[in-house]
């Protein structure tokens, strides 16, 4: 009898050990996958990707103006969907559902993609305000404005894929036309670039303000005296300081926005080369690009630090805000240059 009870006890312990080992293995796999999926995508070469796309479409002619810009937008969307772990914002299972930084990064990049696609549809591809919009771009833009966290019926990925396909069709019409195919247009004019720059200024200004509000030394938010609040009300609506748990959210959103805008500016530098040289604005675009490159330097800390003043720890939000503000200042100069006669 005692022997039988001992055998049952050993089996129970063996089962517990088995479940324990299995749980540890699952946890290790989740941690490894989470670290892999949580890494930020690297930068890509806009010209290499444009040439690769032209080869896939069996296009042997010279790449037309606007092709690089449009392909850059399409490839940004492709990176969002096909990076390690795929598109994570709408994940409902582990480890994606536990990843906090990547969805914010994706949202930052998505906002810049939406703005640039809207600029392509409403400005770059139209001769004047009275001209008809491009049919493929009229299809592409709304798909990228589909809700960013839908996981089914339809999924966010499926809608964004349709937007990418419509951009590719526009690119085909930039390259080939004739017969029943209407030639697509791309106008690299100063007024078009000025209108897009206005949007970029607002995006960068908003990010810079929110990053500064994240700082532990920020004067925004709770804890102000009545006199200080009154003074801020005179200057404008104060930005509420976020909690320490949300500091990394705005930081990674700014990282994603900087990553996407960096590639868009490189494409603008290529497709708007003539007008930038004519207006002597190429240096201004280079300043924006350099500031955004600096904002994407590797992060060596396992967490986003939020040091105070000249303390022992860095303040990542203020560092990021500095680079974003420098890019914003250059964008203001670019807007003024493009607005001159």
WOGI-V196443 format. One record per backbone hydrogen bond with DSSP energy under -1.0 kcal/mol. NH is the residue of the N-H (numbers start at 1). CO is the residue of the C=O. Records with the same first field share a line. If there is no record, write none. Layout:
NH=CO ; CO
This chain:
5=1
6=2
7=3
8=4
9=5
10=6
11=7
12=8
13=9
14=10
15=11
16=12
17=13
18=14
19=15
20=16
21=17
22=18
23=19
24=20
25=21
26=22
27=23
28=24
29=25
30=26
31=27
32=28
33=29
34=30
35=31
36=32
37=33
38=34
39=36
49=45
50=46
51=47
52=48
53=49
54=50
55=51
56=52
57=53
58=55
59=54
67=64
70=66
71=67
72=68
73=69
74=70
75=71
76=72
77=73
78=74
79=75
80=76
81=77
82=78
83=79
86=83
91=88
97=93
98=95
99=96
105=101
106=102
107=103
108=104
109=105
110=106
111=107
112=108
113=109
114=110
115=111
116=112
117=113
118=114
119=115
120=116
121=117
122=118
123=119
124=119
125=120
126=123
131=128
138=134
140=136
141=137
144=140
146=143
156=150
159=155
160=156
161=157
162=158
163=159
164=160
165=161
166=162
167=163
168=164
169=165
170=166
171=167
172=168
173=169
174=170
175=171
176=172
178=181
181=178
184=173
187=124
189=187
193=189
194=190
195=191
196=192
197=193
198=194
200=196
201=197
202=198
203=199
204=200
205=201
206=202
207=203
208=204
209=205
210=206
211=207
212=208
213=209
214=210
215=212
218=215
229=225
230=226
231=227
232=228
233=229
234=230
235=231
236=232
246=243
250=246
251=247
252=248
253=249
254=250
255=251
256=252
257=253
258=254
259=255
260=256
261=257
262=258
263=259
264=260
265=261
266=262
267=263
268=264
269=265
270=266
271=267
272=268
276=272
277=273
278=274
279=275
281=276
285=281
286=282
287=283
288=284
289=285
290=286
291=287
292=288
293=289
294=290
295=291
297=294
307=314
311=308
316=305
319=315
320=316
321=317
322=318
323=319
324=320
325=321
326=322
327=323
328=324
329=325
330=326
331=327
332=328
333=329
334=330
335=331
336=332
337=333
338=334
339=335
